[in-house]
Amino acid sequence: MKRLFWLGVGAGAGVYATHRVKRKVTRIAQQLSPEGVAMRAVATGQSTGQRLRYFATDVRTAMHEREEELREAIRMDQAPPEPGEPRPRVLRARYTVIDDDKDGDRS
């Protein structure tokens, strides 16, 4: 009776393992088939395009925010002050002057 039990356990384990391996092999074969490769390429291309659109939207949003900050900093959107009014504070830019040649020689 013991041997018959272990024979059944072994046969069940073999059927289960065979079934799992067959499913895995079938899935890999479908992924590596021309249709599977094409589907994966299309999905990758679509997701890449979507990520690029999101990036472009983020860049535009940040660009408009920065432009508003700069306009406010130099007060381009306001009319000049009246003659008797105190002048508004304007931020001044700092510049770095480099006296090197284009190729970097300092001779």
Contact map, one row per residue, 1 for C-alpha under 8 A:
11111000000000000000000000000000000000000000000000000000000000000000000000000000000000000000000000000000000
11111100000000000000000000000000000000000000000000000000000000000000000000000000000000000000000000000000000
11111110000000000000000000000000000000000000000000000000000000000000000000000000000000000000000000000000000
11111111000000000000000000000000000000000000000000000000000000000000000000000000000000000000000000000000000
11111111100000000000000000000000000000000000000000000000000000000000000000000000000000000000000000000000000
01111111110000000000000000000000000000000000000000000000000000000000000000000000000000000000000000000000000
00111111111000000000000000000000000000000000000000000000000000000000000000000000000000000000000000000000000
00011111111100000000000000000000000000000000000000000000000000000000000000000000000000000000000000000000000
00001111111110000000000000000000000000000000000000000000000000000000000000000000000000000000000000000000000
00000111111111000000000000000000000000000000000000000000000000000000000000000000000000000000000000000000000
00000011111111100000000000000000000000000000000000000000000000000000000000000000000000000000000000000000000
00000001111111110000000000000000000000000000000000000000000000000000000000000000000000000000000000000000000
00000000111111111000000000000000000000000000000000000000000000000000000000000000000000000000000000000000000
00000000011111111100000000000000000000000000000000000000000000000000000000000000000000000000000000000000000
00000000001111111110000000000000000000000000000000000000000000000000000000000000000000000000000000000000000
00000000000111111111000000000000000000000000000000000000000000000000000000000000000000000000000000000000000
00000000000011111111100000000000000000000000000000000000000000000000000000000000000000000000000000000000000
00000000000001111111110000000000000000000000000000000000000000000000000000000000000000000000000000000000000
00000000000000111111111000000000000000000000000000000000000000000000000000000000000000000000000000000000000
00000000000000011111111100000000000000000000000000000000000000000000000000000000000000000000000000000000000
00000000000000001111111110000000000000000000000000000000000000000000000000000000000000000000000000000000000
00000000000000000111111111000000000000000000000000000000000000000000000000000000000000000000000000000000000
00000000000000000011111111100000000000000000000000000000000000000000000000000000000000000000000000000000000
00000000000000000001111111110000000000000000000000000000000000000000000000000000000000000000000000000000000
00000000000000000000111111111000000000000000000000000000000000000000000000000000000000000000000000000000000
00000000000000000000011111111100000000000000000000000000000000000000000000000000000000000000000000000000000
00000000000000000000001111111110000000000000000000000000000000000000000000000000000000000000000000000000000
00000000000000000000000111111111000000000000000000000000000000000000000000000000000000000000000000000000000
00000000000000000000000011111111100000000000000000000000000000000000000000000000000000000000000000000000000
00000000000000000000000001111111101100000000000000000000000000000000000000000000000000000000000000000000000
00000000000000000000000000111111101110000000000000000000000000000000000000000000000000000000000000000000000
00000000000000000000000000011111110110000000000000000000000000000000000000000000000000000000000000000000000
00000000000000000000000000001111111110000000000000000000000000000000000000000000000000000000000000000000000
00000000000000000000000000000001111111000000000000000000000000000000000000000000000000000000000000000000000
00000000000000000000000000000110111111100000000000000000000000000000000000000000000000000000000000000000000
00000000000000000000000000000111111111110000000000000000000000000000000000000000000000000000000000000000000
00000000000000000000000000000011111111111000000000000000000000000000000000000000000000000000000000000000000
00000000000000000000000000000000011111111100000000000000000000000000000000000000000000000000000000000000000
00000000000000000000000000000000001111111110000000000000000000000000000000000000000000000000000000000000000
00000000000000000000000000000000000111111111000000000000000000000000000000000000000000000000000000000000000
00000000000000000000000000000000000011111111100000000000000000000000000000000000000000000000000000000000000
00000000000000000000000000000000000001111111110000000000000000000000000000000000000000000000000000000000000
00000000000000000000000000000000000000111111111000000000000000000000000000000000000000000000000000000000000
00000000000000000000000000000000000000011111111100000000000000000000000000000000000000000000000000000000000
00000000000000000000000000000000000000001111111110000000000000000000000000000000000000000000000000000000000
00000000000000000000000000000000000000000111111111000000000000000000000000000000000000000000000000000000000
00000000000000000000000000000000000000000011111111100000000000000000000000000000000000000000000000000000000
00000000000000000000000000000000000000000001111111110000000000000000000000000000000000000000000000000000000
00000000000000000000000000000000000000000000111111111000000000000000000000000000000000000000000000000000000
00000000000000000000000000000000000000000000011111111100000000000000000000000000000000000000000000000000000
00000000000000000000000000000000000000000000001111111110000000000000000000000000000000000000000000000000000
00000000000000000000000000000000000000000000000111111111000000000000000000000000000000000000000000000000000
00000000000000000000000000000000000000000000000011111111100000000000000000000000000000000000000000000000000
00000000000000000000000000000000000000000000000001111111110000000000000000000000000000000000000000000000000
00000000000000000000000000000000000000000000000000111111111000000000000000000000000000000000000000000000000
00000000000000000000000000000000000000000000000000011111111100000000000000000000000000000000000000000000000
00000000000000000000000000000000000000000000000000001111111110000000000000000000000000000000000000000000000
00000000000000000000000000000000000000000000000000000111111111000000000000000000000000000000000000000000000
00000000000000000000000000000000000000000000000000000011111111100000000000000000000000000000000000000000000
00000000000000000000000000000000000000000000000000000001111111110000000000000000000000000000000000000000000
00000000000000000000000000000000000000000000000000000000111111111000000000000000000000000000000000000000000
00000000000000000000000000000000000000000000000000000000011111111100000000000000000000000000000000000000000
00000000000000000000000000000000000000000000000000000000001111111110000000000000000000000000000000000000000
00000000000000000000000000000000000000000000000000000000000111111111000000000000000000000000000000000000000
00000000000000000000000000000000000000000000000000000000000011111111100000000000000000000000000000000000000
00000000000000000000000000000000000000000000000000000000000001111111110000000000000000000000000000000000000
00000000000000000000000000000000000000000000000000000000000000111111111000000000000000000000000000000000000
00000000000000000000000000000000000000000000000000000000000000011111111100000000000000000000000000000000000
00000000000000000000000000000000000000000000000000000000000000001111111110000000000000000000000000000000000
00000000000000000000000000000000000000000000000000000000000000000111111111000000000000000000000000000000000
00000000000000000000000000000000000000000000000000000000000000000011111111111000000000000000000000000000000
00000000000000000000000000000000000000000000000000000000000000000001111111111000000000000000000000000000000
00000000000000000000000000000000000000000000000000000000000000000000111111100000000000000110000000000000000
00000000000000000000000000000000000000000000000000000000000000000000011111110000000000000110000000000000000
00000000000000000000000000000000000000000000000000000000000000000000001111111100000000000100000000000000000
00000000000000000000000000000000000000000000000000000000000000000000001101111110000000000000000000000000000
00000000000000000000000000000000000000000000000000000000000000000000001100111110000000000000000000000000000
00000000000000000000000000000000000000000000000000000000000000000000000000111111000000000000000000000000000
00000000000000000000000000000000000000000000000000000000000000000000000000011111100000000000000000000000000
00000000000000000000000000000000000000000000000000000000000000000000000000000111110000000000000000000000000
00000000000000000000000000000000000000000000000000000000000000000000000000000011111011110000000000000000000
00000000000000000000000000000000000000000000000000000000000000000000000000000001111110000000000000000000000
00000000000000000000000000000000000000000000000000000000000000000000000000000000111110000000000000000000000
00000000000000000000000000000000000000000000000000000000000000000000000000000000011111000000000000000000000
00000000000000000000000000000000000000000000000000000000000000000000000000000000111111100000000000000000000
00000000000000000000000000000000000000000000000000000000000000000000000000000000100111110000000000000000000
00000000000000000000000000000000000000000000000000000000000000000000000000000000100011111000000000000000000
00000000000000000000000000000000000000000000000000000000000000000000000000000000100001111100000000000000000
00000000000000000000000000000000000000000000000000000000000000000000000000000000000000111110000000000000000
00000000000000000000000000000000000000000000000000000000000000000000000011100000000000011111000000000000000
00000000000000000000000000000000000000000000000000000000000000000000000011000000000000001111100000000000000
00000000000000000000000000000000000000000000000000000000000000000000000000000000000000000111110000000000000
00000000000000000000000000000000000000000000000000000000000000000000000000000000000000000011111000000000000
00000000000000000000000000000000000000000000000000000000000000000000000000000000000000000001111100000000000
00000000000000000000000000000000000000000000000000000000000000000000000000000000000000000000111110000000000
00000000000000000000000000000000000000000000000000000000000000000000000000000000000000000000011111000000000
00000000000000000000000000000000000000000000000000000000000000000000000000000000000000000000001111100000000
00000000000000000000000000000000000000000000000000000000000000000000000000000000000000000000000111110000000
00000000000000000000000000000000000000000000000000000000000000000000000000000000000000000000000011111000000
00000000000000000000000000000000000000000000000000000000000000000000000000000000000000000000000001111111110
00000000000000000000000000000000000000000000000000000000000000000000000000000000000000000000000000111111110
00000000000000000000000000000000000000000000000000000000000000000000000000000000000000000000000000011111100
00000000000000000000000000000000000000000000000000000000000000000000000000000000000000000000000000011111100
00000000000000000000000000000000000000000000000000000000000000000000000000000000000000000000000000011111110
00000000000000000000000000000000000000000000000000000000000000000000000000000000000000000000000000011111111
00000000000000000000000000000000000000000000000000000000000000000000000000000000000000000000000000011001111
00000000000000000000000000000000000000000000000000000000000000000000000000000000000000000000000000000000111
